[in-house]
Amino acid sequence: MKRFLSLFAAVLLLLAGCRQPKTAADPAALYQGAIEPDKVNLIFLAVGQGDACLVTFPTGERIMIDTGPFESRDRLVDQLHALGVDQLDAVYVTHGHADHTGNLMTLVRRFNVPQVYCGGSEGDYGDLLQKVRRRGVTCTALLEGNAIAYGDAVLTVLSPFGNRIYDDINGSSAVLRLTYGENAALFMADATVQSEEYMLFHYHREDLAADVLKVGHHGSPSSSSLRFVKVVSPAFSVISVGPNEYGHPAAEVLLRLSLAKSRILRTDETPAVQITLDGREALVVE
């Protein structure tokens, strides 16, 4: 009984620690890092409550996965220019919510984007994709099994499944897995526990394992089940989050990631989170 009470107290202490307020990133600060040209760079930009990740490849190609909310437009553009990015080869939007699509037109206009890939149903985007096409940009749906190569790196769509029914737009987010040599990164967008269960049923453990996990839905408790996180077994878990009224990231999600022995990195605590992949190991650029 004493042992149980001690364990219970330890869990409560950890949860309490998870709820302690963190020092927020200076909203005016720009990331001072640099792209390492001989590696795959994952740069999760601080765009408030939303997702925006710049991915660069040794081939010189550069893509964005999601675009952040519209109110982060100037900050996003300034960050990309500070990193020396003046053109993007493609933009991937995982689903139709505004905190992921808000700056799509800005990127198309300012960074000469020739190709947009979109997850979920086209109807979820309203008239946004029609506006993109009118600028001569090719829009392609992301379907499970699609694989796009950037030199030796491959970006594969793991979800959603065409033969499955999802409860909402978040559940049908495009889940992307990037592989480069022995490295892998898993981008969960806003995918839910339902999506995770479908993937756990469909894939082998090695198909989901990743060095880097972009945590689903900004750390919402509706994502990142302990079972799923343990299968992915990420060395690093990145939570793209800003000030919000939803309680993201949830204390229970932080606990699950901690139990999986993953180092947690948050975009509300730094101007950007940069992780490099060299084909053998993943390293955080401090």
C-alpha positions in Angstrom: 0.0 0.0 0.0 2.8 2.4 0.9 4.5 1.6 -2.4 1.3 2.3 -4.3 0.8 5.6 -2.5 4.4 6.6 -3.3 3.9 5.8 -7.0 0.6 7.7 -7.0 2.3 10.7 -5.4 5.1 10.6 -8.0 2.6 10.7 -10.8 0.7 13.6 -9.3 4.0 15.5 -8.9 4.8 14.8 -12.5 1.4 16.0 -13.6 1.7 19.1 -11.5 5.1 19.8 -13.1 3.6 19.4 -16.5 1.1 22.1 -15.6 3.7 24.6 -14.5 3.7 27.7 -16.8 6.6 27.8 -19.2 8.5 30.9 -20.4 6.9 31.8 -23.8 9.1 32.6 -26.8 9.5 36.3 -27.5 6.8 36.8 -30.2 9.0 39.3 -32.0 12.1 37.1 -32.0 13.3 35.5 -35.2 15.1 32.2 -35.4 18.8 32.7 -35.5 19.7 29.2 -36.8 21.0 28.2 -40.2 20.1 25.5 -42.7 22.7 22.7 -42.8 22.9 22.0 -46.5 24.3 18.4 -46.3 21.4 17.2 -44.1 17.7 17.0 -44.0 16.6 20.0 -41.8 13.2 20.0 -39.9 12.5 23.5 -38.7 9.3 23.8 -36.8 8.5 27.5 -36.9 6.8 29.3 -34.0 3.5 30.5 -35.6 1.3 30.6 -32.5 -1.5 28.0 -32.2 -0.9 26.2 -35.5 1.5 24.1 -37.5 4.3 25.2 -39.9 7.4 23.1 -40.6 10.1 23.9 -43.2 11.8 20.8 -44.5 15.0 21.2 -46.5 16.9 18.5 -48.3 20.5 17.9 -49.4 19.3 18.2 -53.0 18.5 21.9 -52.3 14.7 21.3 -52.4 12.6 23.0 -49.8 9.0 22.3 -48.8 6.5 23.4 -46.1 4.3 21.1 -44.2 1.3 23.3 -43.2 1.4 27.0 -43.1 0.2 28.3 -39.7 -2.8 30.6 -39.0 -3.2 33.8 -41.1 -2.4 36.1 -38.1 1.2 34.7 -38.2 1.7 35.7 -41.8 4.3 38.4 -41.3 6.2 36.3 -38.8 6.2 33.3 -41.0 7.5 35.2 -44.0 10.2 37.0 -42.0 11.4 33.6 -40.5 11.7 32.1 -44.0 13.6 35.1 -45.3 15.9 35.0 -42.3 16.7 31.4 -43.1 17.5 32.4 -46.7 14.4 30.8 -48.2 13.0 32.7 -51.2 11.4 29.8 -53.1 9.5 26.7 -52.1 9.3 23.5 -54.2 6.0 22.4 -52.7 3.6 23.0 -49.8 1.8 20.2 -48.1 -1.4 21.1 -46.2 -2.6 18.2 -44.1 -6.3 19.2 -43.7 -8.6 22.1 -44.2 -8.5 23.9 -40.8 -7.3 27.5 -40.8 -4.4 27.0 -38.3 -2.8 24.8 -41.0 -3.9 26.5 -44.2 -4.1 30.2 -43.2 -0.9 31.3 -45.0 -1.2 29.0 -48.1 -2.0 31.9 -50.5 0.8 34.0 -48.9 3.3 31.3 -49.6 2.0 30.7 -53.1 2.3 34.4 -54.0 5.6 35.2 -52.3 7.6 32.0 -52.7 6.8 30.9 -56.3 5.2 27.6 -55.2 4.6 25.3 -58.2 2.9 22.4 -56.3 0.5 22.0 -53.5 -0.5 18.7 -51.9 -3.6 18.6 -49.8 -5.0 16.1 -47.3 -8.6 15.4 -46.5 -11.6 16.3 -48.6 -11.3 19.2 -51.1 -14.6 20.5 -49.8 -13.0 21.1 -46.4 -10.9 23.9 -48.0 -13.9 26.0 -49.2 -12.7 28.0 -52.3 -9.0 28.1 -51.2 -7.8 25.4 -53.6 -9.7 27.0 -56.5 -7.8 30.3 -55.8 -4.5 28.4 -55.7 -5.2 26.8 -59.0 -6.1 30.1 -60.6 -2.5 31.1 -60.0 -1.3 28.2 -62.1 -0.4 26.0 -59.2 -0.9 22.2 -59.4 -3.0 20.8 -56.5 -2.8 17.1 -55.8 -4.7 15.1 -53.2 -2.6 13.2 -50.6 -3.8 9.6 -50.6 -2.6 6.7 -48.4 0.4 5.0 -50.0 1.5 8.0 -52.0 5.3 8.5 -51.9 7.2 11.6 -53.0 11.0 11.4 -53.3 13.4 14.3 -52.6 16.8 12.7 -53.5 17.3 9.9 -51.0 14.6 11.2 -48.7 11.0 9.9 -49.2 7.8 11.4 -47.9 5.1 8.8 -47.6 1.4 9.3 -46.8 0.3 6.8 -44.1 -3.3 8.1 -43.5 -6.2 8.6 -44.1 -7.4 5.3 -45.4 -10.0 5.5 -48.2 -11.9 2.5 -46.8 -12.3 4.0 -43.3 -14.8 6.4 -41.9 -13.4 9.2 -39.7 -15.3 11.1 -37.1 -14.2 14.6 -38.2 -11.7 16.6 -40.3 -9.0 16.2 -37.7 -9.2 12.4 -38.0 -8.8 12.5 -41.7 -5.7 14.6 -41.6 -2.9 13.5 -43.9 -0.3 11.8 -41.7 3.2 12.0 -43.4 6.3 9.9 -42.6 9.7 11.2 -43.9 12.5 8.6 -44.2 16.2 9.4 -44.8 18.6 6.6 -44.5 18.1 5.2 -41.0 16.2 8.3 -39.8 12.4 8.8 -39.8 10.1 11.7 -38.8 6.3 11.3 -38.3 4.1 14.3 -38.9 0.7 13.7 -37.2 -1.1 16.9 -38.2 -4.3 16.9 -36.1 -4.8 13.2 -36.4 -6.8 11.7 -33.5 -6.7 8.5 -31.4 -9.1 7.0 -33.9 -6.6 7.6 -36.7 -3.8 6.2 -34.6 -5.8 3.0 -33.9 -6.4 2.5 -37.6 -2.7 2.9 -38.3 -1.7 0.6 -35.5 -4.0 -2.1 -37.0 -2.7 -1.5 -40.5 1.1 -1.1 -40.1 4.0 -3.0 -38.6 5.8 -1.3 -35.7 8.8 -0.5 -37.9 6.5 1.4 -40.3 5.5 3.8 -37.6 8.7 4.1 -35.6 10.4 7.5 -35.8 13.2 9.5 -34.4 11.0 12.6 -34.5 7.3 12.9 -33.7 5.4 16.0 -34.6 2.8 15.5 -31.9 -0.8 15.3 -33.0 -3.2 18.3 -32.6 -0.9 20.6 -30.6 -0.8 18.2 -27.7 -4.6 17.7 -27.4 -5.6 14.7 -25.2 -7.7 13.5 -28.2 -4.4 12.4 -29.8 -1.1 10.7 -28.8 -2.4 7.6 -27.0 0.2 5.9 -24.8 0.1 2.8 -27.0 0.7 4.8 -30.1 3.5 6.9 -28.6 5.3 3.8 -27.4 5.1 2.1 -30.8 6.5 5.3 -32.5 9.1 5.5 -29.7 10.4 9.0 -30.7 13.7 10.3 -29.4 12.2 13.8 -29.9 8.5 15.0 -29.7 7.8 18.4 -31.1 4.6 20.2 -30.0 3.6 23.1 -32.3 1.5 25.3 -30.0 0.9 28.8 -29.0 -1.3 30.7 -26.4 -4.7 29.0 -26.5 -8.0 28.4 -24.7 -8.0 24.6 -25.1 -5.3 23.7 -22.5 -2.9 22.5 -25.2 -0.6 20.7 -24.5 -2.5 18.6 -22.1 -0.8 17.4 -19.0 -1.7 13.8 -19.8 -0.1 14.0 -23.2 3.1 15.4 -21.7 3.0 12.5 -19.2 2.6 9.9 -22.0 5.5 11.3 -23.9 7.6 11.4 -20.8 6.7 7.7 -20.1 7.9 6.9 -23.6 11.3 8.6 -22.7 10.9 11.2 -25.4 12.4 14.6 -25.2 9.7 17.2 -25.5 10.3 20.4 -27.6 7.7 23.2 -27.8 7.4 26.0 -30.3 5.8 28.2 -27.6 9.2 28.2 -25.7 11.5 29.1 -28.6 11.4 30.9 -32.0 11.8 27.6 -33.7 12.7 23.9 -33.1 15.4 22.7 -35.6 16.3 19.0 -35.9 18.7 17.7 -38.4 18.8 14.2 -39.9 22.0 12.9 -41.5 20.7 9.4 -42.4 22.1 7.9 -39.1 21.1 10.1 -36.2 18.7 12.9 -35.4 20.2 15.9 -33.6 18.5 19.0 -32.1 20.2 22.3 -33.1 20.5 24.1 -29.8 
